[in-house]
Amino acid sequence: MNTLLRIDDPAARRRPAPAGWALWDLGFRPFYLLASIYAALSVPLWAMQYAGWWGARGLRAPAWHAHEMLFGYTLAVVVGFLFTAGRNWSGQPTPTGRALMGLAGLWIAGRVLVYTPWTVASFGVNVAFPIAAALGLGRALLAGGNRRNDFFVAVLLGLAAAQALLHATLAGWIALPPGLGLQLGLDAVLFVMAVMGGRVIPMFSNNGAPGTDARRHPTVERVALGAVLALAAADALQWHGVPLAALLIVASLAHAARMALWRPWRTRRVPLVWVLHAAYLWIALHLVLRAAAEVGWIGTTAATHALTAGAIGTLTLAMMTRTARGHTGRPLVAGRVDVIAYCAVLAAAALRVAVPLIAPAATVPALLVSGLLWSVAFALYAWHYGPWLCRPRPDGRPG
C-alpha cells in the first residue's frame, strides 16, 4: 500500500491516546474544529434555503450565505491560523485559555445572531470578533518585535470594516451597494492567500516532495501581490468594465506564472502538497472568470465561487490538515480521510463553478450535490481531527 495514503503512523496507533483536555491551548484547536463543524452544517442549511425549504429570519438568504462563508467559516480559520503562526513568528503567546475561550464564544454568538432579526446585536458582535482577534495577534507581534507580519493585524481590522459595511448596507443605514463590503472582504482574504501561498507552497513543495525545485522570482512576486492590492483599490473605488478586466488578466497571468515556477506537476505523488497547488490554481481561474464577467461574457457567480468554494475551501482545508498534524505531533503525511476530503471539496467547487456555465438548467441539482460534497469534506475533517484537536500532543510538548 502506498505509504502516502496511510491513515497514521503504526507506532502512533500503538500508543495510548493522551489524557487531558487541550482545546484551549492554542488558537488553531478551537477555531479549526468550530469552522469545520460549521462548514459541514451551514452549507446544507443554505441549500435548503435555495430550494425554498427553510428561510433565515436575519440576513436575507443570499447575503446570509455569503456573509457566513466569508465572515463565519473563513474568518475562523484565518484567526486560528494567525494565532498559531503568530506565536512562532513572535516567540510570544497568543490568546489561550480563558481569553481564547472568550473569543470562541464571541464567534459562536455571531453565528447565532445572524439567524435572528436582532440587527444591531448581530452587527456589534460580528464586528467585534475580528477586532478582538487583531488585538490578540497585535499584542504578541508587538511584544516580540515582529514587524514583518504586522500587516495581518491590518487585514483583520480591514475584515472588521468590510463586515461592518456589509451589515450597514443590508440594514439600510448607509446608501452603498450591498455587495461592496463582501467584495472588499473577499479581496482581503485573497491577499492573505496570495501572501501565505507564496511563503509556504514553495517551501512545503521542496521539503515534502524532494526534487520539486520550486522557485520564486522577485519580479513575479511583486506583480502578483501588487495586482491583488490594486484590485482591492479598484473595488473600493467601484471601478468596472474593461479597465478592471485588464487588471484582472494581468493578475491572473502573474499568479499563473508564479505557480508555474513552483512546478506543481512534480508534487502529484504527495497529497499533502499537491492539494496546495490545486487550491492555488483556483485563484488564477477566479481572476480569469471575473475578467470575463466584467466584460459581460458570463455572470459573476462562477468567479465568486471559484474564489470561495475553490480557492478558499480547498486552501483552508489543506492548511487545516497540515497545521493540525504538525502542531498535534502527528506525521506530515496525508491519510485516506484527508485525500477523500480533498477530492470532495475539489469536486464540490468544480460542480458549483462549471455546471451553471455549461448547463444552466442543471444548476439546482448541481448545487445540491456540490453542497453535499462540501459537507462531507468538512464533516470528515471534524470527525478525524476533532479528537486530536481536543487532546494534548502525544509527545507531551505544549501547543
Secondary structure in CASP SS format (residue, H / E / C, confidence):
PFRMAT SS
TARGET T0000
AUTHOR 0000-0000-0000
METHOD secondary structure of the structure
MODEL  1
M C 1.00
N C 1.00
T H 1.00
L H 1.00
L H 1.00
R C 1.00
I C 1.00
D C 1.00
D C 1.00
P H 1.00
A H 1.00
A H 1.00
R H 1.00
R H 1.00
R C 1.00
P C 1.00
A C 1.00
P C 1.00
A C 1.00
G C 1.00
W C 1.00
A C 1.00
L C 1.00
W C 1.00
D C 1.00
L C 1.00
G C 1.00
F H 1.00
R H 1.00
P H 1.00
F H 1.00
Y H 1.00
L H 1.00
L H 1.00
A H 1.00
S H 1.00
I H 1.00
Y H 1.00
A H 1.00
A H 1.00
L H 1.00
S H 1.00
V H 1.00
P H 1.00
L H 1.00
W H 1.00
A H 1.00
M H 1.00
Q H 1.00
Y H 1.00
A C 1.00
G C 1.00
W C 1.00
W C 1.00
G C 1.00
A C 1.00
R C 1.00
G C 1.00
L C 1.00
R C 1.00
A H 1.00
P H 1.00
A H 1.00
W H 1.00
H H 1.00
A H 1.00
H H 1.00
E H 1.00
M H 1.00
L H 1.00
F H 1.00
G H 1.00
Y H 1.00
T H 1.00
L H 1.00
A H 1.00
V H 1.00
V H 1.00
V H 1.00
G H 1.00
F H 1.00
L H 1.00
F H 1.00
T H 1.00
A H 1.00
G H 1.00
R H 1.00
N H 1.00
W H 1.00
S H 1.00
G C 1.00
Q C 1.00
P C 1.00
T C 1.00
P C 1.00
T C 1.00
G H 1.00
R H 1.00
A H 1.00
L H 1.00
M H 1.00
G H 1.00
L H 1.00
A H 1.00
G H 1.00
L H 1.00
W H 1.00
I H 1.00
A H 1.00
G H 1.00
R H 1.00
V H 1.00
L H 1.00
V C 1.00
Y C 1.00
T C 1.00
P C 1.00
W C 1.00
T H 1.00
V H 1.00
A H 1.00
S H 1.00
F H 1.00
G H 1.00
V H 1.00
N H 1.00
V H 1.00
A H 1.00
F H 1.00
P H 1.00
I H 1.00
A H 1.00
A H 1.00
A H 1.00
L H 1.00
G H 1.00
L H 1.00
G H 1.00
R H 1.00
A H 1.00
L H 1.00
L H 1.00
A H 1.00
G H 1.00
G C 1.00
N C 1.00
R C 1.00
R C 1.00
N C 1.00
D C 1.00
F H 1.00
F H 1.00
V H 1.00
A H 1.00
V H 1.00
L H 1.00
L H 1.00
G H 1.00
L H 1.00
A H 1.00
A H 1.00
A H 1.00
Q H 1.00
A H 1.00
L H 1.00
L H 1.00
H H 1.00
A H 1.00
T H 1.00
L H 1.00
A C 1.00
G C 1.00
W C 1.00
I C 1.00
A C 1.00
L C 1.00
P C 1.00
P C 1.00
G H 1.00
L H 1.00
G H 1.00
L H 1.00
Q H 1.00
L H 1.00
G H 1.00
L H 1.00
D H 1.00
A H 1.00
V H 1.00
L H 1.00
F H 1.00
V H 1.00
M H 1.00
A H 1.00
V H 1.00
M H 1.00
G H 1.00
G H 1.00
R H 1.00
V H 1.00
I H 1.00
P H 1.00
M H 1.00
F H 1.00
S H 1.00
N H 1.00
N H 1.00
G H 1.00
A C 1.00
P C 1.00
G C 1.00
T C 1.00
D C 1.00
A C 1.00
R C 1.00
R C 1.00
H C 1.00
P H 1.00
T H 1.00
V H 1.00
E H 1.00
R H 1.00
V H 1.00
A H 1.00
L H 1.00
G H 1.00
A H 1.00
V H 1.00
L H 1.00
A H 1.00
L H 1.00
A H 1.00
A H 1.00
A H 1.00
D H 1.00
A H 1.00
L C 1.00
Q C 1.00
W C 1.00
H C 1.00
G C 1.00
V H 1.00
P H 1.00
L H 1.00
A H 1.00
A H 1.00
L H 1.00
L H 1.00
I H 1.00
V H 1.00
A H 1.00
S H 1.00
L H 1.00
A H 1.00
H H 1.00
A H 1.00
A H 1.00
R H 1.00
M H 1.00
A H 1.00
L H 1.00
W C 1.00
R C 1.00
P H 1.00
W H 1.00
R H 1.00
T H 1.00
R C 1.00
R C 1.00
V C 1.00
P H 1.00
L H 1.00
V H 1.00
W H 1.00
V H 1.00
L H 1.00
H H 1.00
A H 1.00
A H 1.00
Y H 1.00
L H 1.00
W H 1.00
I H 1.00
A H 1.00
L H 1.00
H H 1.00
L H 1.00
V H 1.00
L H 1.00
R H 1.00
A H 1.00
A H 1.00
A H 1.00
E H 1.00
V C 1.00
G C 1.00
W C 1.00
I C 1.00
G C 1.00
T C 1.00
T H 1.00
A H 1.00
A H 1.00
T H 1.00
H H 1.00
A H 1.00
L H 1.00
T H 1.00
A H 1.00
G H 1.00
A H 1.00
I H 1.00
G H 1.00
T H 1.00
L H 1.00
T H 1.00
L H 1.00
A H 1.00
M H 1.00
M H 1.00
T H 1.00
R H 1.00
T H 1.00
A H 1.00
R H 1.00
G H 1.00
H H 1.00
T C 1.00
G C 1.00
R C 1.00
P C 1.00
L C 1.00
V C 1.00
A C 1.00
G C 1.00
R H 1.00
V H 1.00
D H 1.00
V H 1.00
I H 1.00
A H 1.00
Y H 1.00
C H 1.00
A H 1.00
V H 1.00
L H 1.00
A H 1.00
A H 1.00
A H 1.00
A H 1.00
L H 1.00
R H 1.00
V H 1.00
A H 1.00
V H 1.00
P H 1.00
L H 1.00
I H 1.00
A C 1.00
P H 1.00
A H 1.00
A H 1.00
T H 1.00
V H 1.00
P H 1.00
A H 1.00
L H 1.00
L H 1.00
V H 1.00
S H 1.00
G H 1.00
L H 1.00
L H 1.00
W H 1.00
S H 1.00
V H 1.00
A H 1.00
F H 1.00
A H 1.00
L H 1.00
Y H 1.00
A H 1.00
W H 1.00
H H 1.00
Y H 1.00
G H 1.00
P H 1.00
W H 1.00
L H 1.00
C H 1.00
R C 1.00
P C 1.00
R C 1.00
P C 1.00
D C 1.00
G C 1.00
R C 1.00
P C 1.00
G C 1.00
END
